[in-house]
């Protein structure tokens, strides 16, 4: 009887510890970025262009709350249309580091519904913008975003929809001295290993 009690206690304790272990995963996704300005928006327009992202995440759980740091490579693209300037296409590659705080709205064994929010640092590592376009604009090398979104976990798969709101000036039109922020929709599919 003692051995059986000890065995049951060991199973319960290890099961509780396993539930608190972090989970790791990889993700891929599609992005759609637009540029926005409050200064002379009637003279400018921005078109969504599809980009992509690949990365990894870690999820640290505590009950229904979780903390999710990520490291993601993002390829961001957008078209910028000015009435006098024609169309300019921007394409940058960035390493993004979001730190999300989430809450499980629905927590079942095989299915979870989550909501999350958090800041993101974005560091530019490549700029594939046309040199003729680049001559008219300054693109910030470091950008800050605030993310918010919802996600679904189904067994070992995870799907997120999130919006990234640009907090600083992403692009400056050096000729007209106008500033533009970058706002991005992200749709991603991930695979959790634990």
ChimeraX attribute file (.defattr): number of C-alpha atoms within 10 A of each C-alpha:
attribute: neighborCount
match mode: 1-to-1
recipient: residues
	/A:1	6
	/A:2	7
	/A:3	8
	/A:4	9
	/A:5	10
	/A:6	11
	/A:7	12
	/A:8	12
	/A:9	12
	/A:10	12
	/A:11	12
	/A:12	12
	/A:13	11
	/A:14	12
	/A:15	11
	/A:16	11
	/A:17	10
	/A:18	12
	/A:19	14
	/A:20	14
	/A:21	13
	/A:22	16
	/A:23	16
	/A:24	17
	/A:25	18
	/A:26	19
	/A:27	20
	/A:28	19
	/A:29	18
	/A:30	17
	/A:31	21
	/A:32	20
	/A:33	23
	/A:34	20
	/A:35	24
	/A:36	21
	/A:37	17
	/A:38	10
	/A:39	12
	/A:40	10
	/A:41	13
	/A:42	10
	/A:43	11
	/A:44	18
	/A:45	16
	/A:46	19
	/A:47	16
	/A:48	18
	/A:49	16
	/A:50	15
	/A:51	20
	/A:52	18
	/A:53	21
	/A:54	18
	/A:55	18
	/A:56	17
	/A:57	20
	/A:58	19
	/A:59	21
	/A:60	18
	/A:61	18
	/A:62	13
	/A:63	11
	/A:64	12
	/A:65	15
	/A:66	19
	/A:67	18
	/A:68	20
	/A:69	17
	/A:70	19
	/A:71	19
	/A:72	19
	/A:73	20
	/A:74	24
	/A:75	23
	/A:76	24
	/A:77	25
	/A:78	22
	/A:79	18
	/A:80	19
	/A:81	17
	/A:82	15
	/A:83	10
	/A:84	8
	/A:85	12
	/A:86	9
	/A:87	16
	/A:88	17
	/A:89	17
	/A:90	19
	/A:91	17
	/A:92	18
	/A:93	20
	/A:94	22
	/A:95	20
	/A:96	22
	/A:97	20
	/A:98	22
	/A:99	20
	/A:100	21
	/A:101	18
	/A:102	23
	/A:103	19
	/A:104	20
	/A:105	15
	/A:106	13
	/A:107	14
	/A:108	12
	/A:109	9
	/A:110	10
	/A:111	14
	/A:112	16
	/A:113	18
	/A:114	20
	/A:115	20
	/A:116	21
	/A:117	21
	/A:118	18
	/A:119	18
	/A:120	23
	/A:121	16
	/A:122	22
	/A:123	18
	/A:124	18
	/A:125	13
	/A:126	13
	/A:127	17
	/A:128	13
	/A:129	16
	/A:130	12
	/A:131	10
	/A:132	9
	/A:133	14
	/A:134	16
	/A:135	12
	/A:136	14
	/A:137	18
	/A:138	15
	/A:139	18
	/A:140	14
	/A:141	15
	/A:142	16
	/A:143	20
	/A:144	22
	/A:145	23
	/A:146	18
	/A:147	22
	/A:148	18
	/A:149	19
	/A:150	18
	/A:151	20
	/A:152	19
	/A:153	22
	/A:154	15
	/A:155	13
	/A:156	13
	/A:157	17
	/A:158	20
	/A:159	19
	/A:160	20
	/A:161	16
	/A:162	19
	/A:163	20
	/A:164	21
	/A:165	18
	/A:166	20
	/A:167	15
	/A:168	15
	/A:169	20
	/A:170	20
	/A:171	20
	/A:172	17
	/A:173	15
	/A:174	12
	/A:175	9
	/A:176	9
	/A:177	9
	/A:178	16
	/A:179	20
	/A:180	20
	/A:181	20
	/A:182	22
	/A:183	20
	/A:184	21
	/A:185	18
	/A:186	21
	/A:187	18
	/A:188	18
	/A:189	18
	/A:190	21
	/A:191	19
	/A:192	19
	/A:193	12
	/A:194	13
